[in-house]
Amino acid sequence: MNLFGYIKGKIAILDVIGTYTTLKKAGLYWKGTCPFHHEKTASFTVSPHREIFYCFGCHAGGDAITFIAKAENCSPMEAIKLLVDRYGLTLPDNLVTDTDSSSLQDKKRYYELCQQVAHWCASNLAKSPVALSYLLERGMDKTTIEKFNIGYFPGGLLSIKNLIASMQKQNILATDLIEAHIITPGKSVLYSPFEERILFPIKDHLGRFCGFGGRIFKPQDDRAKYYNSRENDYFNKGSLLFGLDVAKASIQQEGSVFLVEGYTDCIAMAKHGFINTVATLGTACTIEHLKILSRYAHTLLIVYDADRAGQEVGSEGGRAETSLCCRTTPWAGMVHRGTRHRSGRQNSRGAQCRDIGRSPNVPSCRP
């Protein structure tokens, strides 16, 4: 048996597809609305006895691996790796090399560590009236906080000891936290650069926790406003987009995506109904970001601040970067926050979000 056959034998196609669309039994089949195109009448079918799916609307079809490859816009081999991670499958020795096995285990341990730290910080937010009040005062409700797994990393040696003790219960050692740069050895004690920060867990497009962004919130704190996890094999800011894991379904359905500058902008947009919004991680929009977005959307709407950094996105240099995306999408446009056009409206953050392509502030880069 090859790798593809082994994976398909270990998972049920209903379980796989059921996380992407709601299915209802109809005789031997199960039916639901297609996750690959917009439709009002369900034309998407799954045949558990044959382990296949088929849509009578867009004619997409195949097995569980084909479904994941199409839904996640990845290759069949990447789809297999995703399923292995998602369902915790152990591959037989004859189907995986020692190098692959070791690499997969290291990656899995790192993602698990980040997830446990995110849960620990979320539990601390609930215990901190000051941190929670800060978020609520800025328009974030508890539903939004939970959706984006927002947390709080308390300061002091006691909190570091509590973190280590909590992680040990999950078989995560202090050395693992040091290697992941969650905590750092000082001259005499351990500390964390995330202390006394609101923590925004960062996930990859598959929803795996892979890093953090921390923001100061106390008036007397004079440190840098934001601090991101250090880059490593599993956390590369130039290829990660905050919020993509929760936005990608909406992006595919809408055919468009809003690109904003930071976590809070992304969260605010989503809270006001613009679910198809993602953010860069304190870095410029890269070629890799554009490649990723072009898999999900045919229209890119860039919503940046009207300051120099934001202006540069619409400059000749910014347009040169965006040209790659425009070769794979019909068009990309930009609007500065704080502008208003009579045919459009503003959300609470001042972003032009309707009939955006007609605004004189949006430079078109149609090929």
FENMODA-V779503 format. One line per field, one symbol per residue. phi: phi as a letter, one per 20 degrees, with the letter a starting at -180 (. if undefined). psi: psi as a letter, one per 20 degrees, with the letter a starting at -180 (. if undefined). burial: + if it has 16 or more other C-alpha atoms within 10 Angstrom, else -. Layout:
phi=???
psi=???
burial=???
//
This chain:
phi=.efffffffecdffffffedbedcfbmfdccafffdbfbeefceccdgfdlccbdfedmfaqdfffffgffdlcfgffffffffffdmfdefgfdbefffffffffffffffffffffffffffffedgffffgfffeneefffgffdlfcbdfeofffffffffffffdmdeffffffemfccfefccebcfeglcfddfddefenefcrbcdcfbegefdfggdcdgffbfdccffcdcfnffeefffffffmbbeddebgffffffffenefecccfdmcffdgfgffffffdcdcddeddfedffffffefffffffffffffdcgaccccefneccfecbdefenefcclffeffedfecff
psi=prgghgghiiqphggghiihqpqqpncirpqrqpiiqpqhppjpqpnhhilrqppigikqrbahgggghghjlrrhhhhghghgghjkqpqqhijqrhgggggggggghghgghghgghghghhghinhggghgghhkjprhggghhjkpapoqrqhhhghhgggghhhjkprhhghghikgqppahirqrpiiqlqppoppqaijjppiaqpppqiphiojrpgqpqqqqahjoohijqppihhiihghggghjrpporhrghggggghhjimhlprqrmjrqprhhghgghihhqippoonrqlagghhhhjrhghhggihghiiiqgrqrqqpqiqqqhiarqaijjppjpkhiipiiopqlp.
burial=------++--+-++-++-----+-----++++++++------+++++---+++++-+--++-++++++++++---+--++-++++------------------------+++++++++++++-++-----++--+----+----+--+++++++----++--++-++----+-+-++--+++++------+++++++++++++++--+++++++++----------+++-----+++++++++++++++++++++++++++++++++++++--++++++++--++++-++-++++++++++++++----+--++---++-++++++-++-+++++++++++--++-+---+++--++-+-+++++--
//
